[in-house]
């Protein structure tokens, strides 16, 4: 088959799937934003990057829809070039629907089977919006703006033939009228690479080193922000570090924002919450690394005594599954995306997202008595190996899903 992947940050979620399909003899190409610098073995074409965000004073609640259709238009123009100048006609189009890229492709290639990656459907209540009262908007129009943001998502689901979601929680955020279109297959975890290693050692960019067995506490976000519970974790640190005077804390993540609003005043969420506790923690034992190479992340998951993962009801981070695969003891938030994978006291521990006392006490127990949680570590890895293994479970299912797209 001729298979076209569309993703503004390709390969994104198609990192393993696209090459695997190519190896099976399919003609695989990708279409991505011209500013995307990620490398791939897949033949990749680029569409012109859309202009800046529309003027919200003009488009008002339609700002997101205008932004997404602007991107879709640029994708459609690039698709026309592929069709008219190169004679390219795909059998299957598989695109991430989050940025609107698939919206007009049905008009360019009406006979192609259209699949979308259905990551999350926005909701004015019950998910991330309003979950944390500290950051909840008092503007009653906020709910209206979230409903307006559903516009391109609803259109993408109405147009597609099939959709894919990585977890039950994420699939269930979509309206019931679309739910039957969605197949649930996770992107997969390379459990052969992410394995427990009692001899593991890792060195941070600062030169500080750790080895398996050290009293190490880890916390990881792509960017340190409230959506991923950075504030709750930092607020728990004074009690943790007071009770465990030899504990070392490694916090990985950038200073930007991946989700939600930016703080005002030109400051970062990282510094805002760190300043709350700065005078109550030993900063010589807290290591902010920024973003690190993947090998450093892997080493930390093999060395950590406790790994804290907190999130509002939102897209589940790959890092939590990877930590479990590496045999880390995950202390996760008692929120729906985490509860889908972690059963409290069986393959990890769950804490209230807002309860810094409970977070601190749980982390203290994990740091103080690592041998008490050895069974949970083994169960965590077993759960990932048995249900989310990339090579033996997820990738074969993903291949079958795409190859079956043209089946009667």
N, C-alpha and C positions, 0 to 999 in steps of 0.2 A: 504493500500500500504506500501511497504518498501521504505522509503525515506532516502537518504543519503545527508547530508549537508557537504560541503567541504569549509573550510575557515581557513586561517592560524591564524586568531585571533578570532575564533568562541567564542561566537555567532555572533559578528559583526552585520551586517544588519539583521540577522535572530533571533535576541533576542526575539521577540514576536512570530514570525511565527513558529519556530520549536516546542516550547511547545504547541502552539495552535493546531498544527497538531497531536501531540502526544495525547492531550486530546480528540481528535476526533477519537482515536482508531488506528491511523496509527503507524507502527513500524518505529520510527525515531531514527537515530544515526548520529553521526558527526565524521568527520576526520579533525584533526587540527595539527599544528606544535607542536612538543614536548616542545618547550619553552613557549607556550601559557599558562599563569597562570590564565586566566579567568575561573570562575566557571560556571557550567551549570547543570540543572536537566536532560539534555539529555545524554544518554550513549555516551561517547566520546572516540574515538581511536586516536592515535597519530602517525605521521610519523616523521622520523628522520630529524632533521633540516639540510638544505643544508649547504655545506661548504661556505666559504667566497666568495665574488664577484670574478668573473673571472678576470684574468689579462687583462686589457684593451689594453695593448701593443700587446697582442696576438690576442684577439678577436676583437679589434678595435670597429667598429660600431655594432658588434654583441654581445657586452657585455650584454645588457639587455636580448636579446633572449637566450643567453647561461645561464644566471642566472635563467630565468623563466623555461627553459626546465630542468635545474638541479633540481629545486623544483618539477616540474611535474614528473620527474623520481622517486624522493623519494615518492611522493604521489602514483604513480603507483605501486611501490614495496609494500607499505603498503596495497594498495587495493588488490594485489595478495594474501597477507596473509589472509585478510578478506575472500576472495573467496575460497582459497584452503584449509585453515586450519579451517575456521569457517563456510564454506558453505554459506557465505553471498552473496546474489544477489539482488541488489536494483531494484525496478521498476522505480524510479525517482532519478536522481542525480541533486542536485542544488548546484552549486559552484560559488564563486566569481572568475571571470576571471582575475582580475587584477594582480595576482601573478603567473599565468600560471598553477595553480593547476589542472585544468580540462583537460589539453591538451592530456593526454594519457589514460584517463578513458574510452573512447570509445573502446579502445583495450582490456580493462579488462572486461568490461560488455557491449558488443555490442548491447544487446537488451534493455538496459535501456534508458529511455527518459532523455536527457541531457539538463538541463536548466542552463544558466549562468546569473549572476548579471552583467549587462553591465553598469558600473559606469561612464566611460568617455573614449573617443577614442582620443588618442594623435593627435596633429596637429602641423605642423611646423609654421603655421600662423593662426591668427583669434581667438585663444583661449589664454591660459596663456603665451605661449612662445612669447616673444617680446612685450607683451602688455604694460609693464612698461618700457619706454625707459631708465630709470635710471639703470635697471638691464639687459637690452637686451645685448646679446652676439654679439660681432663684428666678431666672427668666422663664416665664411660662412658654415663651416661643421656642425654647430649647427642644421640647418634644416635637413641635411642628417641624423644626429643622431636621431632626432625625428621621421623621417620616418622609420628608422630602428627599433625604439621602438614599432612601430605599428605591427611588425611581429607576436608576440604571440597573440595580440588582434584580428588580422584578422583571424588567425587560429582558435582561440576559437570561433569566430562568424561563421566561415564556418562549424565547427563541430556540433555546438549546434542545438537542435530542436527548442528551444524557448529561449528568453532572457527577462530580466526585467530591467527597468531603473526607477529611482525615480522621475525624472522630464522631461518635454518636452525638455528643454535645453540640458540635459545630453544625452537623446536619440538621439537628432538631431546632436550630434557630430559624430555619426557613419555614415559610408558611406551609400549612398542610397541603395546599393545592399544588405545591412544587415538590413535596417530600418524596413522592414515588419516583421522581426522576433521579434521585441521589443514591449513588452507591458509596458505601463507606469502606475505604481502604487507606490506611496510613501510609505516609511517604516511606516509612521504614527506618530502622536503626541498624547500623553496621555493628552487630554484636561481636563479630570477629575482631574488630579493631578496638571497640570499647569494652574491654574485659577487666575484671579485677586483677590487680598485680600487687602482691604483698611486698615486692621489691621496688615499687615505683618511686621515682624521684622527679622533682620538677623544680626549675629555677625561674623565678619571675624576671621580667625585664630589669628590675632594680638590682638584681643579683641575689636576692633573698631566696633560699632554697628550702624545700620541704621534702619529706619522705613519708611513705605509708606508715601509719602508726603515730605520727605527730598529732598534737592537739590542735587540729586545724578546722576552722569553720569557714565555709564558703557561701557566697551569694553571687548570682550572675543575672544580669539583664543585658539586652542589647544596648539599651540606654537606661540609666538609673532614673526611675520615674515612678509616680504613684500607681500607675496601671499595674505594675509588677511588684507592688508592695514594698518598694525601697524604703518609704517613710516608716512603715511598721517595723521593718527589720532594724533600721538604724536606731529607732526609739527603744528597741529591746536590748541594744548592745551594752548600755551602761550596767544593767543588772547581770548580763552574761559575763562581761569582762571583770566585774567585781567578784563574782563567784568563782571564776576560773582565771586566776592571775597569770597562768602560763599559756592561755589560749592565744592563738594567732588567728586573725581574721583577714581573708582575702575577698575583696569586692571587685568583680569584673564588670565593666560596662562603660559606655561612653557618656558624655556630658550633654548630649543632644536629647531630642524627644522623638520617640517612635510612635507613640499613641497619646491621644489626649492633648490638652492645651499646654502651651509653654508658660512658665512662670513670668510674672511681670518684672520690670526693673532691670532687664538684661542679665538676670541671675540664672543659675542652673538649679534644678531640683536637688542635684547632688549636694551642693553647698548649703542650700536652704535648710535641709534636714540635718546635715552634719553640724551646722552651727547650733542647732538645738541641743546637741549632746556633747559638743566639742570639749567642754570643760569637765565632763564626767567620764571620759574614756581615755585610755592610754593610746594616743595616736601612733606611738612607735610600734604598736602591735596590730594596727589596722593598715592594710596594704591596698590602696586603690591602684589598680593596674591599667585602667582604660580598657580598650579592646586588645585581645591577645591572640597569638596564633593558635590554631586548632590543637596542635600538639600540647601547648601549655594548658589549655582547657582540659584535655584528656588526662594529662598528668595530675591536675588538681582534683579531678573527680576520682582518680585512683588513690589519692593521698588523703582526701578530706575525711574527717571524723563525722562531720554533719554538714549536709548541704541544705540550705533553706531556699525554698521556691514558693513565692507568693504571687497570686494573680487575681484580679477581678474576674468575673465571668466573661471570658474573652478567649481568643485563640490560644491554644495550649502551645507552649514553647517546646521546640525540639530538645532543648538543653535538659529538660526534666527527664525525658525518656533516656537520653544519653547518659545522664548521671546514674539512673537506675541500672542501665546496662553495665556500667563500669563498677557496679557494686557499691555505690554510694548510699548512705542512709539519708533519704530525703525527708525533710520536715516541710510538708506542703500545706497550703491554705485549704481550709474546708470549704472550697468553692467547686461548683459543678465540673469544670474541665479537669480539675485535679482528682476529684473523687471518682471519675471514670476509670482512672488507672491505679490509684492508691487506696487500699483498704486499711484503715487505721489499725495499727498494731499487728498487721499481717505482712505487708511488704513496704511499709513506711509509716510515718506518723502525720496526723492531721491536726492543725491548730486553727483557731479563729483568726481570720485575716486582720481584724482590728484589735485583738487582745494582745497587747505587747507583753503583758505579764505571762500569759500562757505561752507565747512564743519563746520568751526568755527562759522560763522554767523547763520547757521541753528541750531547748537547745543545751541548757546546762546539764540535764540528765544524760543527753547523748554524748556530750564531751567528757563527762565524769566517768561513765561506765560503758565504754565502747563494746565490751564483750557481751553485754546484755542485749545488744541489738544485732548480733551476728546473723541470727536467723532471718531477720527482716532484710538485711542486705542480700542474702542468698535468694530470698523469695522475690525481691525486687528484680534482680537480674533474671531469674527464671521467668518471671511474668513477661519481661520484654522479649526474651529469647523465644518463648512459646507463642507470643501473640503479635510481636512487632518486628521480628527479624527481617532485615532488608532482603537478603539473598534467598532465603528459603521460604518466606511467607509473603511479604508485601510486594516485592518486585514481580514475582510470578503472577500474583493476582492483578497487579497493575497492567502487566503485559497482556494478560487475557482480557482484561476490561477494554483496552484499546483495540486489540485485534478482533474482539467480538463486536465492535461498534457497527460493522457492516453486515453482521450476520442477520439472517431473516428473523 
